[in-house]
């Protein structure tokens, strides 16, 4: 086997490994469902790209086929490169983080994959690559079925399967692709081979089984975007056959029949959307409720239901677009828009959104109008090649692949992409592009005129060295840091000192996940602040490392409210309220309407015992969203500490009385502020509710002692000791204090 053959085979091995990436879960890395897949993808693409560059220099048949789709992809990459350079966090825009692992680096890898696929894949190889990918979807079908049977855990929730992808929405999108790929191979196989010597039943059976299996799992993910995308894609496929198939009447009738079936099933679903069968089926109920809201034009119901976050996020996104309309904010920068234009009505939603949950808004935020248009051009040029007169695709093929693209397009309205969908999308685009493009004569001539000695002695060795360097630099430090972080978060036989060393090692790599490592360190250190079992020296060591790392983070991201919030709450947990207030005030400047930040600032003022300032801060949080019960409680709490009892009671009045009496934060506030009668009222309620809780008797004893009711206090203390004999020694000390007229 000559060198060119070895290079080509090696590239193909890498390409055919890509469909297996969805199966890879790296439990030894932070975000195991994300990081392992992405690192595997990057390493494979880097290796095959390096090998392809060498092959292209040696064999002109491996040069890429130029097409408008290839050019559009290059423009998209270039626009996002400029956008990322203009980002408020350039480093993150290029490198991303462990949770997402996207950024420009991933886009560059996807473009490299596109070029390699366009260069080395043939029609037969594409067929086999899609077959392998469908085979992997069968494995995920089996895994998901075992999840449904209770044999394997569902990672994301109780019943929405997620397989080894770890996210039901991601799995729904993955299955959507494979439904259409299986249909594509099935119809093409039948059309090309039926009645010929090549005809056989094996592949039609495989494809025929793959379609219902993948449809079943798609619906078991209960992902509405994928469900709607499937219907939209099938309608487009059928319509393509009905309106554009001119040679095969059977295909036209098949398309018409499919349209009728979809219409009948859709109509039946709409009519039965409130039936017990739909309502009690999770796979259908979410879609049924959404359909019901749409059909009744109930905008309020839509935006108060499961789509509430989208209804609030998208207007916020539009505000960000208006601020940076041309090139956007750069990738991984939606958090700046989210913080700046935060809608207080999102109090009941996830606290930190880094995506708009809409691919088109995501690209509009990341790349501005130019970014979105260049992204949409990928779909546009793909459709151009599919339907180009005299092109490489039959009406059947064009209709099926159009259905796939339309289904994916609709799916993207309520979700965002991930590496599994990116790989499949790029494969489909490359398949379409390679069928409609040709090798550039100019590029071929330039390669031809290169001196053979220059290629062999300089260029090829440089490519080899650059490939090894890229594989190491892009992946190895980040992998090692992610592994160290897992160790830092795990229980260690050597105690906290070992955890601290793992944190230090993780930082030493200077990898893409530094910000996430700092977040985890701050949380760990804050927990240690209130743990009396942690050695003071060890607590101090953790504090110094966390403080120094947060200072680095704030210097790198001076406009990110999230990290000022982390710094403020961290400092407050160690009693440094003055510096905590400074950090939290900065956080609030960057995100003035976010209640989480305001609560933390108010709590810092409470810790400093500046109750007047706390009242003002908590009132502002309450005024932003009076329907937010937590804001109401926090405001009332501050009023109690400021001894404004009547005002506090007025604020608490709309709340359920039992929930107010149950609030132990209020009991502490009543006691600390001298409102012993209110504290006693709550404790009497709690003791009646849980008569065998010794802590309640201890608390009531403290209140009775403060009121001067010594006998009642002693009785409560004795009751606590009777319930919990292990506390008798401490209770006896309290009794002596009460007898001496002291507080407890």
N, C-alpha and C positions, 0 to 999 in steps of 0.2 A: 504494500500500500504506500503510495507516494505521499509527500508532505501535504499537498493540497487536499488529497482525499482525507487524510488524518484531521486536518484543520476543519474541513466541512463536516465530517462525522462528529467531531467534538462540539461544534456549534449546534448541530442538530440535537445532540444529547442534552445540551443545556436548554434548548428550546422546549424539548419534550419533557423536561423536568418542571417547567413552569406550571402546567395544569395541576401538579401535585401540591403546590404551595398552600392552597386552602386547607389541606390536611395537617399542616405543621403547626403545632402548639408548643411554645418554649416556656415551660413552667419555671425554669431557672432564671428567666428574665422578667423585668418589670413590664407590665401590660403584656402578658404572655400570648394573647390572641392577636396582638398587633405587631409587636417587635420582631418575633421570630419569622413571621411571614415576610415582613418588609426587608429584614436583613438578608434572608434567603433570596428574595427577588433581586435585591441590589447586587449581591455577590454574583449570582448567575448572569445577570445582564452585563456586569462589568467584565466578566470572563469571556462571554461570547462576543461582546463588542470588541475587545482586544484581539481575539482570535479572528474575527471577521475583518478587522482592519488589515491584519497581516495577509489574510486570504485574498482580500480585494486588491492588494498590491501585487500579488502573485498570479491571480486568476481573474481576468476581466469579466468573466461570466458571473462573478460574485458582486459586481458593482450594483448599487441600488437603482431600482426603477424610479425614475423621476416622474412625479405627477403633481397635479394641482393640490391634491390632498396632502402630499408630502410637504409641499410649499406652505400650505395653510398651517400644518402642524408646526413647521419651523417658525412661522410668524407668531403663532400662539406662544411658543416657548420664548421668543424674543420679547414680546410684549410683557409677559410675566416677569422676565428678567429685569426689565426696566422698572416695573411696578414694585418688585421686591427690593430693588436698590433704593426706592423712595419710601420704603416701609418705616414706620416708627420703631420697628425692631428687625433690622436687616438680618441679623444672625438667625433669628427664628424663622423668618420668611424663607431663607435659603435652606435651613437645616431641619426645621420643624422641631418636634419633641417626641418622646416615647409614646404618648397617647395617640398621636395621629400619624407620625412618620410620613409626612407629605413634603410640603415645601418645594422649592425649585429643584432641589436635588432629585426628588422623585420624578418630577416632570422631565428632567433631563434623562433619567433612566428610561422612562416610558418612550421618549423620542428615540433614544438609541435602540430600544427594542423594536420600535416601528421600522426603523431603517434596516436593521438586521433581517427582520422578517421579510421585508420587501426585496431583500437581496438574495436570500438563499432558499426560500420556500417555493416549491412547485405545487401544481394543482393536486397531485397525489399526496404530497406531504401535508398540505393543508387538510385534506380529507382525514388523514390519519391523526393529525394533531387535534382536530375537532372530535374524532372518535375517542381519543385518550381522555380529553376533557369531559366528554359525556360519561366515560367509564368512572372518572373520579366523582361525578355528580351522583352516580349509582352508590358509591361508597358513602357519600354524605346522606343519601336517602336512607341507607341502612342504619347509619349512626343516628339520624333523626328519628327513625322508627323505634330504635332502642330507647331513645329519650322519651318518646311518647308512651312506651311500654313500661317506663320506670326503671329500666335496667341501667341507664346512664343518666347522669345529672344534666338538667337544663341549666346553663350557666347564667342566663340573663333574667329569668323569671320562672313562673310556676308552670306554664304550659305552652308558651310560644317557643318552638324549637329553634335552636341556633347552631347545632352540630359543632364542628371544630372551628367554625368561623367566629363563634362567640357573640353574635349579634343577630337577632331574628330579621331585622330589616336588611342587613347585609346578605343573609342567607336567601331572603326572598328575591333580591336582585340577582344573585348568583343563579338561582333556579330559573328565573325569567330568561336569562341568556340561553340556558341549556335546553329549555323547552323549544325555543326557536331554532337552535342549532340542530337538535334532534329532528325536528320537522323538516328542516332544510335538507339534511342528509337523507332522510327517508324519501321525500318527494323526488329529489334529484336522482337517488339510486333507482327508484321505481321507473322514473321516466327514461333513464339512460339504459337500463338493463332488462326491463320486462320484455319477455319474449325472445331474449337473446341467449347465447350460450353462457354468458356471464351471470345470468340470473340465479339467485339462490335466496333462501329464506332467512339465513342467519342474520344478516344485517338489518333487513326490515323488521325482524322480531326484536332485535336489540333496540333499534330506534323507536319502535312501537311501544316497547315497555318503558323506555326512558321518559317519553312524553307524559303519560299519566302519573308515573312515579314522581317526576319533578313538579307537576301541577299539584299533586297531593301535598308535597312538602311546602310548596309556595303558599298554599292556603293555610297550612298549619303554622306558618310563621305569623299569620294574621297581620301581614304588612299590606295596608290598603294601597300604597303606591304601587307595589308589585302586582296586586290583584287588578287594579285599574289599568296598569300598563299592559298586562296580559290581554285583557279584553280589547284595549285600544289597538294593540299590535295585531291581534287576530282579525279585527275589523279591517285594518289597513291591508293585511295580507289578502283577505277575501276580496276586498274592493279592487285591489290591483289585478287579480285574476278576472274579475267580472268586467272591468272597464278596459283592460289593456291586452288581455290574451286574445289573439286573433287566429291562432292556428289550431288549437286543441279545444274542441267543444267540451270534452269531459272536464278539463281543468276549469273552464268557465262555469260549468254547472256545479262543480265542486265548490268554487268560490261563492256562488249564489246560495248553495245549500248551507255553507258555513255561516254566511251572513244571516240566513233565516234562523239557524240554530242559535246563534249568539243573540239575535233579537228576541227569540222566544224565551230563552233562558234568562236574558236580562229583564224582559217584561215580567216573567214569573217571579223573579227575585224581587223586583220592585213591588209587585202586588203582595208578596208574602214577607216583606221586610220586617213586619211587626209580629209575625207568627212565632209560636214557641220554638219551632225548629230553628229559625234564624236567631232569635234572641238568645237561646241557650247554647248556641254553637259559637265559640269564641272566634273561630276562623271567619265566620260570616257576620257576627253581631256588630263588630266594629265597622265593617263596610255597610251593613244595613242601617245602622244609626246615622252614619254619614250621608247615605243616600236619602234617608228620611228628612234630614235637615236641609239638604239641597232641594229636594222636591217641594218642601213646604216653604222654601225661601226664608228659612229661619236663620238669619245671619247671627243673631245673638246666641242661639243654641250652638251653632258651629263654633263660634269664638269663645264660648264658655265651656265647651267640651274638651275632647282630647286634642283638638287643634288650637287650643287657646294660646299655647306658646308661639305657634306659627303666626297667629293673627296679631300678636304683639311684636314678635321679632321682625316681621317683614316691614312694617312701617318704620321701625327703628333703623333697619338696614337702608331704607330709602333716604333717611336723613344722612346717613353716612355717605351714600352715593352722591348726594347733592353737595357735600363738602369736598369730596375728591372724585369728580365725575369722569376724568379722562383715563388716568392710570390706576385709580383706586388706592387702596391702603397696603397692598402687598399681601402675599399669602400668610396665613396664620395670624391675621391682624384684626379679625372681626371682634375680638375681645375689646379693642379700643373703641370701636363703634358701640358695642354693647354697653360698655361702662359709661361712655359719654352721653348716650341718648337713652339710657335705661328708663323703661316705663315702670313706675311704681306698682302698677297692677300685676306685675309678674311676681309678686311676693310669694305666691303659692307654687311657683314653678322652680325648676332647677336654678341654682344660684349663679352659675357661671356657664354661659354659652360661648363656645368658640366657633360655632357654625350656625348658619341661618336655617338649617334643615330644608334647604332648597338649593340645589346645585347651581341654578342660574343666578340667584342672588349671591351665592358664595363667590362665583367668578366675577360678578359685578362689583362686589366689595373688594375682592383681591386684585382685579385687573382693570376696574373701571369699565367704561363703555367699550374701550378698545379690547379689553380682556374678554368681555362677554361675547362681542362680535367675532373675535378670532376663535373662541370656543365653539360658537354656533356654526362657524364656517366649516368645522370638521363634519358636522352633520350635513351641511349643505353640499359640500363637495362629494361626500360619500353618496348622497342621493343622486348627484349629477352623474357619477360614474355608473351607478346602478341602472339609471334610466336613459343613459346616453344612447342616442340612435346609433345602431351598428356596434354597440359596446359588447363587452365580453359576457354579459349576463343575459339569460333568457328571462322572459316575463315572470315565469315561476320563481326563479332565483331572486330576481329583483323584488318581487312582491314579498317573499319570505324575509329577506334581509331588511327590507323597508319596515316590515312588521316588527322585526327585532329592534331596529333603531327607534321606531315610534314608541314601542313598549318601554324601552330604556329611558327615552325622553320623558314620558309621563311619570315613570317611576321616580325620576329625579326631582319632581316637583315638591316632594315632601321629605326627602332624605338627602344624604350627602354620600359622596363616593368613598371607596376604600380600595386597598390594593387588589382585592379579588375582582372587583368590578372594573377597575382600571385595566388590569391585564386583559380581561375579556374584551373590553371596548377597543383597546389598541390592537388586539388580534383581529377583530372584525374589520376595523379600519384598514389595517395593513393588507388583509385578504382582498378587500375591495380595491385598494390602491394598486397592489401588485398586478391585479388583473387588468387594470386600465392604464398602467404607466409603461415607460420605456427607459432603457439605460441612456443617460445623457451622452451624446456623441463627444461633446467637449470634454467631459470628465474622463471618458474612455481614452481619448487622445492624450490627455495629460498623464494618465497612468502609464500609457504605452511609451511615452517619451522619457519617462524617468530612467535614469541610469541604473542598471541592474546591481552594480557594485554599491551604489549609494543606498539602494533599497535594502540590500542584504546586510551591509556592514554598519549602517547608521539608523535608517528609519525603522526597520523591523525590530532591532534591539531596543530602540527608544520606546516603541509601542509596548514591547514586553515589559520593560521596566516601569513604564507609566501605568500599565494595567495592574501590576503587583502593588505599586504604590497606592493606586486608587482603591483597590480591594482592602488594603490595610487601613489607610487613612479614613475612608468613608465608614468603615464598619467596625474594625477591631476595638478601638478605644471605647466606642459607644456600647458595644456588646459587653466588654469587661466592666464598664461602669454600671450598666443595667444589672449585671450579675452581682456586683458588690452591693448595690442598693437592696436587692432582695435579701442578701445576707444581713445587711444593716437593719432591716425590718423584721428579721426572724429572731426567735429566741435563741440565745447563745449560752452554751454551758459555762463559758467564762464570764458571763454577766455583761452588764452594760458597757464595760470597757472594750469588749470585743466589738460590740455594735458601733461604738464610736470610731474604732479603727477602720471598720468597713466603710463608714461614711467618709472618712478622710481619704481612703483609697479611691472611692468613687469620684470624689472631687478632683483627685490628682490626674485623672485621665482627660479632664477638660473637654468632655464630649457633649453631644447635642442635648442630653437630658439634665444638664446642670440645674436648671430652674426647678425641675420636678424633684430632684434630689434635695434641693434647699427646702422646698415645701414640706417634704417628708421629715427632714431634720427638724424644722421648726415645730411641726406637730408633735414629734417625739419629745423634744425638749420641753415644750409647753406642758405636756402630760407629766413629765418628770418634776416640773416645778411644784405641783401639788401632791406629790407622792412622798410621804414621810419615810418610806422604806428605801429611797434612793440615797446613796452616800452623798453628803454635801459637796465633797470634792468632785465627785463624778458629775453631779448636777452643775457645778460651776464649769467644768470642762465642756460639757454639752452646751451650756449657755454661751461660752466664749466662741466656740466654733459656729454656733447658729448665728450669733450676732455678727461675726465677721463675714459670714457668707451672705447674710441678708444685706449687709452694707454693699457688698459686691453686686448683688442682684439689683438693688435700688439704683446704683450707679449706672448699670447697663440698661435698665428699663425705667427711666425717670418719669415716664408718662403712663405707666401701668398701675391702675388703682389696686389691682389684686395684690400686688406684692407689698404695697404700703399698708394694706389691711393686714396681711400676714405679719409684717414687722410690728405693727401697732398692737395686735392681739398678743403677739409673742412677748413684747416688752411689758405689757400690762400684766401678763401671767406671772412675771417676776417682780411686780410691784414698782416698775419704773414708769409711773403714770405720766410724768411730764413729757418724756420722749415718746411714749405711746400716743399721747394726745397730738403731738407734732406730726407723727407718721399718719395717724388716722385723719387728722385735719387735711393733710395733703391728699389722702385717698378720697376724701369727700369732695375736694376741689375737682378731682379728676372724674368722679362719678357722683354728682350732687344728689341724685334721686334714689340711690341704692340703699334700701333699708338696712341691709346687713352691715354696711359700713357705719351708718348712723347709730345703730344699736351698739356696735363696738365702741364708738366714740363716747356715747352716753354712758356705757358701762365703765369706761376709763375715768370719766368725771365722777361717777359714783365711787369708784375705788379711791380716788383722790379726795373724796368727801366734799367735792364742789357741787353741792346739790342744786344750786340755782342754775348752773350751766347745764347740768344733767337734765333738768326739767325742760329747758329751752331746746336742747338737742332732741330729746324724745318727743317733744310736742311737734317738732318739724317732721319726724318720721310718721307720727300719727296723722298729721294733716295731709301727708302725701297720699295715704290710703286708709281712711277711717274704717273701712271694712276689714282691715287686716287686724285680727284679734291680738296677735303677738305685739303689734305696735301699740294697741290700746293698753295692753297689760303693762308694757314697758313704761309707757307714759305715766300710768297710774302709780307704778312702783316708784318712779322718780318723785312724784308728787308726795307720796307717803314719806319718803326720806326727807323731803323738804318741809315736812310737817303740814302739808296742805291736805288734810284728811278729807274735808268736805269735797274739795275739787276732785280728789282721787275717787271718791265714792260715786260722783256724778259720771266720771269717765267709765267706771266699771259697771254702772247700772245696766247697760244693754246686754251684758254677758250673763250666761247661765250662773245662778247663785252657787250651785254646787261646784262648778269649775273654779269660781273665785275662792271659795272656802278650801278647795283642794290645793291651791297654789302656795307651796311652801316658801317661795321667794317672798310673797306678800307677808307671810307669817313672820319671817325674819325681819322684813322692813318694819312691820308694826311694832315688833319687840324693840328693835334698835331705836326707833323713833319715839318710844314711850307710849304707844297706843296699845296698852296691855289688854284692854277690854276686847279690841278687835282680834288680837292674837289669840286670846282665850276662846273667843267665839269659833274661830277656825279650828283650833285644836280640839275643842269639844266635839265638833262635827267629825273630825278625823278619827278620834277615839271611838266614837259611836259606830263609825264605819268599819274600823279595824281595831277591835278591842284588845287584840293580843300583840300589838306593835309596841315594844318597850320604848322605842325612840320618841313616840308621841307623848308617853307619860313623862319622860325626862324633859321634853320641851315644855309641857304644861307645868311641870314642877318649877322650871325656871321662871315662867310667867307668874305663877302663884307667889313665888318668893319675892319677885319684884313688886307685887301688889301688897306684900306684907302678910299674906295668908300662909303662915308657916306650917300650920297643921295640914292644910290641904297639899302643900308642896311635899311634905314628908310622906303623906299617904301615897302620892303619885310616885315618889321615889321608891317606896317599898313595893308598890305594884310593879314597877319596872324590874326590880331585882327578883321578884317572884316569877316573872315571865322569863327573865334571862339571868339565871343564877351566876353565870360567869362574870356578870358585871357588878356583883354584890360589893366587892371591895371598893370600887369607884363610887358606887351609890352611897356607901357608908361615909365616904369623904364629903359627898354633896350634902348629906344629912347634917353632918357636923357644921358645914358652912351655913346651912339654913338656920340651925339652932343659934349660931353666932350672929345672925342678922345679916349675913353676907349674901351676895348674889351668886348664882351658879351658872 
